[in-house]
Amino acid sequence: MNMIIECTNFKPSPALNTFIGEKAQSILKLDASITRVEFTLGVERDDHAKSFACGLNVNIPGNDIAVHGHSEEAHDAVMRAVDSAKRSLRKIKTKRLAARRKVAVQQD
């Protein structure tokens, strides 16, 4: 698996990089066919406050998942994106299993 971390408008701390690596490993547990995980973090500045945005692209043969998470904390933005990616991966896995069951029933 290839993991890419890109940050714009700020430099990530070593703790944030470690946190992202752990979350990437948790995504890998859901599907062994994942080839690449890309995290894109950025800072969005409004007039009074700043917020973090995390884009997450998960490449799977036949499917690509692209999700986003926004929050006032970088770690929380990453968690929101990872949770959304996990939901999407579970949906894809459920659809694959349902298709296999349908084919198995038709063959019997």
Order of alpha helices (4+ residues) and beta strands (2+ residues): beta-alpha-beta-beta-beta-alpha
